[in-house]
Amino acid sequence: MGGESTTRTAPHGGGTAAAPAGRRTGDRVSGLVIALGLVLFLGGFVWGAVVYRPYTVPTSSMSPTIGVGDRVLAQHIDGSEVRRGDVVVFTDASWVKNAAVVKRVVAVGGDTVACCTDGKLTVNGRKITEPYLPKGSLAEITGFPTVTVPEGRLFLLGDERQGSLDSTAHLTDAAQGTVARGAVTARVDAVVWPAKGMLQRPTGFEVLGSLSRPGPLRTIMLLIAVGAVLVLGGAAYGPVAKRVGRARSRGARPAGGAR
């Protein structure tokens, strides 16, 4: 007589086998998200370090666009890329020895610049609207004669016209206050401390031609922000997924013993 077999298979509790696989999948997804976030985050910083350089502006000559002690980010450019309205960083020993200077380009080689008509700067006979000037002020500058800018050179002014040591302070020089394009090393894109953000577009100069295109700063900041969100989100996903998996596992266990 054959006896009944005493060997029994182990019961399969509903959902318990799926929990480890779910956790493994969650860990993989979390790791991939964190890795992608780190690539974007660090890549943004590296890109920014290559393209931009920080400067601290020690005077109020560019107020209110840039105040005393403001920290700015300036994009590395070649002097040939400079256009009217740009706020640039340059070095010229006849202005300041061994120091970078920050001013706004108002005229380029071949332009005739004068001040003023109806309280406005004129370039090539056109009145220029300058919304970046101190509120309620005019562009008037005492003793500013008409200047024709030589080819390959730039005429620069501060936004605070009454207190800026700019091209008007060097009119008696051989170059009539102009600076060589090659002296320019960077173009200011934004004030980062205090956080004033991107510089206002100098739209008044559009009557004389196209403006410079903004640098990649917004894209760089977006990459850094998205990267940070992905890193934080990926780091949080793993623990959350594990807790959810445990909760599901406990809920799937049968109330009674195996039969």
Backbone torsions as a table, in degrees:
resi	resn	phi	psi	omega
1	MET	NA	126.8	179.6
2	GLY	-81.4	127.9	177.9
3	GLY	-80.7	159.1	179.4
4	GLU	-71.1	132.2	-178.4
5	SER	-63.9	137.0	179.2
6	THR	-93.9	-2.6	-179.4
7	THR	-79.0	126.5	180.0
8	ARG	-126.0	145.1	178.0
9	THR	-79.5	150.4	179.9
10	ALA	-68.5	137.8	179.7
11	PRO	-67.3	150.5	178.0
12	HIS	-104.7	103.7	176.1
13	GLY	-69.9	137.8	-177.3
14	GLY	-61.1	120.1	171.7
15	GLY	87.5	-11.8	-174.5
16	THR	-68.6	-32.9	-178.8
17	ALA	-73.9	-24.0	-177.0
18	ALA	-80.4	-20.2	-174.7
19	ALA	-62.5	-49.3	178.7
20	PRO	-59.0	-40.2	179.4
21	ALA	-63.8	-40.1	178.5
22	GLY	-63.6	-39.6	178.8
23	ARG	-66.5	-39.6	178.6
24	ARG	-63.1	-41.8	178.1
25	THR	-62.8	-42.3	177.9
26	GLY	-61.4	-41.1	178.3
27	ASP	-63.3	-40.8	179.4
28	ARG	-64.3	-47.4	179.5
29	VAL	-60.6	-44.2	179.1
30	SER	-59.4	-44.4	-179.6
31	GLY	-63.9	-41.6	179.4
32	LEU	-64.8	-42.4	179.6
33	VAL	-63.9	-43.4	178.7
34	ILE	-63.6	-42.5	179.8
35	ALA	-62.1	-44.6	178.4
36	LEU	-63.3	-42.1	178.6
37	GLY	-60.5	-41.3	179.2
38	LEU	-65.5	-39.4	178.1
39	VAL	-60.9	-47.5	-179.6
40	LEU	-66.4	-44.1	-177.1
41	PHE	-63.3	-53.7	-178.8
42	LEU	-70.1	-36.8	177.8
43	GLY	-61.7	-39.4	177.0
44	GLY	-61.4	-44.4	179.6
45	PHE	-65.1	-41.8	179.5
46	VAL	-64.2	-45.4	178.4
47	TRP	-58.7	-45.9	179.8
48	GLY	-62.3	-39.9	-179.8
49	ALA	-66.1	-31.5	179.7
50	VAL	-76.7	-40.6	-172.1
51	VAL	-88.5	-32.5	-172.5
52	TYR	-117.1	156.6	175.3
53	ARG	-136.4	136.5	179.4
54	PRO	-83.8	145.3	175.0
55	TYR	-135.9	147.7	172.1
56	THR	-108.3	127.4	-177.6
57	VAL	-92.9	117.2	-171.9
58	PRO	-87.5	-6.9	-176.3
59	THR	-124.4	172.9	-180.0
60	SER	-98.1	14.0	-174.6
61	SER	-65.2	-19.2	178.8
62	MET	-107.0	14.3	178.7
63	SER	-69.3	144.9	2.3
64	PRO	-89.2	0.5	179.9
65	THR	-59.8	-47.0	179.0
66	ILE	-133.6	121.7	-177.9
67	GLY	-90.8	174.6	178.2
68	VAL	-62.0	128.3	177.9
69	GLY	80.0	0.7	179.1
70	ASP	-65.4	145.1	177.2
71	ARG	-101.7	125.4	-177.2
72	VAL	-119.1	158.9	171.9
73	LEU	-111.6	126.3	-177.4
74	ALA	-121.5	131.8	-179.3
75	GLN	-80.7	132.2	175.7
76	HIS	-63.6	124.3	177.5
77	ILE	-139.6	166.2	172.3
78	ASP	-91.3	148.2	-178.8
79	GLY	-57.0	-26.7	-179.8
80	SER	-68.6	-15.9	-178.7
81	GLU	-86.9	-6.0	-174.8
82	VAL	-71.5	137.7	176.7
83	ARG	-130.0	165.6	-179.4
84	ARG	-58.5	139.5	179.1
85	GLY	94.2	-15.6	-179.7
86	ASP	-67.1	142.6	168.7
87	VAL	-96.7	116.7	-170.8
88	VAL	-120.5	160.7	173.3
89	VAL	-109.8	129.9	-179.1
90	PHE	-147.1	165.6	175.0
91	THR	-126.7	132.6	178.7
92	ASP	-147.8	114.1	-175.7
93	ALA	-60.6	-25.7	179.3
94	SER	-75.4	-15.0	176.3
95	TRP	-94.9	-66.6	178.9
96	VAL	-139.5	128.0	-178.9
97	LYS	-77.8	134.4	173.4
98	ASN	55.4	35.0	178.5
99	ALA	-146.8	144.8	177.5
100	ALA	-82.0	145.0	-179.5
101	VAL	-121.2	141.6	179.2
102	VAL	-115.6	118.4	178.7
103	LYS	-144.9	172.1	178.8
104	ARG	-103.9	132.3	176.8
105	VAL	-77.5	122.5	178.5
106	VAL	-112.3	-15.0	179.1
107	ALA	-153.3	147.9	179.7
108	VAL	-120.2	177.2	-176.7
109	GLY	-50.8	128.8	-179.4
110	GLY	95.9	-16.2	179.6
111	ASP	-77.7	152.2	170.2
112	THR	-112.1	120.6	-175.6
113	VAL	-117.6	139.7	-179.4
114	ALA	-150.6	164.2	177.9
115	CYS	-145.8	130.0	1.7
116	CYS	-144.4	164.7	175.7
117	THR	-122.7	120.1	-176.0
118	ASP	53.0	38.7	178.2
119	GLY	75.3	12.2	-178.3
120	LYS	-122.3	144.9	172.9
121	LEU	-62.9	142.5	175.6
122	THR	-120.0	137.1	176.0
123	VAL	-129.6	122.4	-175.9
124	ASN	54.4	37.0	176.9
125	GLY	80.7	-1.9	-179.2
126	ARG	-100.2	133.8	175.9
127	LYS	-75.3	132.6	-175.6
128	ILE	-105.6	124.7	174.5
129	THR	-82.3	125.1	-175.9
130	GLU	-124.3	85.0	-177.0
131	PRO	-68.0	-13.0	-178.8
132	TYR	-81.9	-8.2	178.7
133	LEU	-66.3	157.4	177.1
134	PRO	-52.8	136.9	-175.8
135	LYS	-55.3	129.1	177.7
136	GLY	84.1	-2.7	-178.3
137	SER	-94.9	159.2	175.0
138	LEU	-102.3	170.6	179.4
139	ALA	-87.3	5.6	-175.1
140	GLU	-56.4	132.7	175.8
141	ILE	-132.3	122.3	-176.9
142	THR	-65.9	134.0	174.1
143	GLY	69.4	37.7	-179.0
144	PHE	-107.8	97.7	-179.2
145	PRO	-79.4	172.2	176.6
146	THR	-68.8	134.0	-178.8
147	VAL	-127.3	131.3	171.7
148	THR	-99.6	119.5	-173.5
149	VAL	-78.6	124.4	177.9
150	PRO	-63.0	153.4	177.4
151	GLU	-58.9	141.2	178.7
152	GLY	80.3	8.7	-178.5
153	ARG	-129.3	169.7	-174.9
154	LEU	-132.4	148.4	174.3
155	PHE	-111.8	126.3	-171.7
156	LEU	-125.5	143.1	177.2
157	LEU	-131.5	157.6	170.8
158	GLY	-87.4	155.8	177.7
159	ASP	-72.6	-26.2	172.2
160	GLU	-91.5	88.1	-167.9
161	ARG	-65.4	-28.9	-175.2
162	GLN	-80.2	-18.7	-176.1
163	GLY	-125.9	16.6	-175.2
164	SER	-98.5	130.2	172.9
165	LEU	-88.0	85.3	-174.6
166	ASP	-118.5	-151.9	-178.5
167	SER	-58.5	-31.3	-178.8
168	THR	-67.6	-21.4	178.4
169	ALA	-84.4	-4.8	-177.2
170	HIS	-125.6	23.3	-176.4
171	LEU	-63.6	-25.7	-179.2
172	THR	-82.1	-6.9	177.1
173	ASP	-68.2	163.9	-179.9
174	ALA	-59.6	-31.4	-178.4
175	ALA	-91.9	9.5	178.8
176	GLN	54.8	39.5	176.4
177	GLY	81.2	-0.1	-178.3
178	THR	-83.5	159.3	-178.8
179	VAL	-124.2	141.5	178.9
180	ALA	-65.4	140.8	175.9
181	ARG	-55.0	-36.8	-178.4
182	GLY	-65.9	-13.8	178.3
183	ALA	-77.5	-16.6	-178.7
184	VAL	-78.5	131.9	179.8
185	THR	-114.2	-21.2	-175.5
186	ALA	-159.5	161.3	176.8
187	ARG	-122.1	127.8	-176.7
188	VAL	-73.5	128.9	179.0
189	ASP	-104.1	-36.1	-172.1
190	ALA	-155.7	155.5	169.5
191	VAL	-100.7	117.3	-174.6
192	VAL	-101.5	-17.1	175.2
193	TRP	-148.4	116.0	-6.6
194	PRO	-63.2	162.2	-170.9
195	ALA	-75.2	79.1	176.8
196	LYS	-86.3	-19.1	177.4
197	GLY	87.8	-160.7	-176.8
198	MET	-66.2	145.5	177.1
199	LEU	-67.2	148.0	177.2
200	GLN	-65.4	138.0	179.1
201	ARG	-67.3	132.7	-179.0
202	PRO	-81.1	66.2	-170.6
203	THR	-62.9	-21.6	180.0
204	GLY	-61.9	-22.3	-179.1
205	PHE	-85.8	-1.7	179.9
206	GLU	-63.9	-23.0	178.8
207	VAL	-66.3	-15.7	-178.3
208	LEU	-105.6	-1.7	-178.5
209	GLY	141.0	-179.9	-177.1
210	SER	-70.5	154.6	178.0
211	LEU	-94.0	167.5	174.4
212	SER	-67.2	146.4	174.6
213	ARG	-79.0	142.9	177.3
214	PRO	-60.1	148.7	177.4
215	GLY	-73.0	-177.0	-175.1
216	PRO	-83.5	18.2	-173.4
217	LEU	-59.5	-43.3	180.0
218	ARG	-60.8	-42.0	179.1
219	THR	-64.2	-41.5	179.1
220	ILE	-62.4	-45.4	-180.0
221	MET	-64.7	-35.8	177.8
222	LEU	-65.2	-43.4	178.1
223	LEU	-60.2	-44.3	-179.7
224	ILE	-63.5	-43.6	-179.0
225	ALA	-65.6	-46.3	179.3
226	VAL	-63.4	-41.0	178.2
227	GLY	-60.4	-43.4	179.6
228	ALA	-63.3	-41.9	178.8
229	VAL	-62.9	-42.4	-179.7
230	LEU	-66.2	-40.9	178.9
231	VAL	-62.6	-47.9	-179.8
232	LEU	-65.9	-42.9	179.4
233	GLY	-64.8	-42.1	178.5
234	GLY	-65.4	-39.3	178.5
235	ALA	-64.9	-34.6	-179.7
236	ALA	-79.4	-26.5	-175.1
237	TYR	-63.3	-43.7	-177.6
238	GLY	-56.4	-58.2	179.1
239	PRO	-58.5	-39.3	179.9
240	VAL	-65.1	-44.8	179.7
241	ALA	-61.4	-39.1	179.3
242	LYS	-65.6	-41.9	178.7
243	ARG	-63.8	-42.7	178.1
244	VAL	-62.7	-41.6	179.0
245	GLY	-62.4	-42.6	178.2
246	ARG	-63.0	-42.4	-179.8
247	ALA	-62.1	-41.7	178.5
248	ARG	-66.1	-38.9	-179.4
249	SER	-63.0	-45.2	179.0
250	ARG	-64.6	-39.4	-179.1
251	GLY	-70.1	-23.4	-176.8
252	ALA	-88.8	-9.8	-179.3
253	ARG	-70.1	138.4	179.0
254	PRO	-67.8	148.3	-177.9
255	ALA	-67.0	-40.1	-178.6
256	GLY	-100.0	179.4	178.4
257	GLY	-76.6	175.8	179.7
258	ALA	-73.0	141.4	179.5
259	ARG	-108.4	NA	NA
